[in-house]
């Protein structure tokens, strides 16, 4: 989910770096050295720091690998000013995502304060059965994502509540996060309102509806497999909460927040704005304000109590409480340890570590791109292409690699798409093959990479580490494999019409 400006920036940042008399063309060894160093350092970070590696260790690994790229660029004749400009452009691509991250933090804080999230948890606990909970999460997120075209909005609204329901019922939050992401990304890909679903056919040179029709062949079996997996996991799942505890949790939510349909108004506001294609940043800001208004109207006493300042008048305390929730999140004091940990979340401050990770990742990606190292890797990969099938499999590998290196799904769509578009035409392949393959790889795998903007966003928003939910994001894992199988067996691969081939000749 991104603004139109982000898409324009992503296209501009992927322009080829200067290759003139001042710059030596990088060798393959040049291009691979920073990548190998990064892999070694990230592996060491996970070994030494385990699940805490994203809280500083990964950031250092990305910066150190970037420094190796800087040295190679300097060797090849690039000045610091040129490489710095590449870093600035790369970070510029992520600016929209960073703004959305901060505002989502505020949204979470005000929505808990307003009782919106507790209300969704309350009704979710009443309606959802543990046996079909994971599958229901996937299906619900898919339907909503199709209607609004944004996986980020789904995760930042329904996703938060579904994670809360899972936690309150004693179910696996890791599997739940995988189900949310699977459904959200399926719906996002099949929606004509999605940014990436518009970008991929634009890069490939086809229209969006032909692109969506062609994606049905890979996304449909992928989501069916994912749903079967979630159903099987659900049949073997048992709620980890006793009946008495279940009733107590419902009672505490009811006592503390007085849940009701009216408290879902901020959710409705966000969905309407997203459906109307209002850009992400203002949508989330307005959703945050709607949460603050609901908190003031329906949770006045709770907000004043949350402000914890008896020296203030009630009205001033109300303003302070909402303000604190926006920048530092909500801290629950229900008396139940599990529920308190569940509802003590949000605030802009909760996103600072994620922003740190994204900035470091985009710095590394900017260096790799500005010095021509990423382009050199892609050119070498093209040398492996022997057939139409291997070209599409190479596209998948290139997009996943670009996601790992540049940490941004838009660059991972645009850069390989531009470089490979001519090769598809040479081999008589219709543009929809390229657009579908770009989506099946670049977009789908982005939330599986911890330092990618999408992976970092999902982990921060859902409160589940990327490596923890990765094994359960079945749709995102299966779809690239099905796409590669189709390419290998030449199944549902469209050829250019004789007229189109003649026009390109």
Secondary structure, DSSP 4 states (H G I P E B T S, - for coil): ---HHHHHHHHHHTSPPP-STTSPPPPHHHHHHHHHHHHHHHHHHHHHHGGGTTTTHHHHHHHHHHHHHHHHHHHTT--HHHHHHHHHHHHHHHHHHHHHHHHHHHHHHHHHHHTHHHHHHHHHHHH--TTTHHHHHHHHHHHHHHHH--HHHHIIIIIHHHHHHHHHHT--HHHHHHHHHHHHHHHHHT-TT-HHHHHHHHHHTS-HHHHHHHHHHHHHHHHHHHHHHHHHHHHT---SS-HHHHHHHHHHHHHHH---GGGGHHHHHHHHHHHTT--HHHHHHHHHHHHHHHHHHH-HHHHHHHH--TTS-HHHHHHHHHHHHHHH-----SS-HHHHHHH----GGGGHHHHHHHHHHHHHHHHHHHTTHHHHHHHHHHTT--SHHHHHHHHHHHHHHHHHHH--HHHHHHHHHHHHHHHHHHTTB-HHHHHHHHIIIIIHHGGGSTTSHHHHHHHHHHTS-HHHHGGG-HHHHHHHHHHHHHHHTT-S-PBPPHHHHHHH-
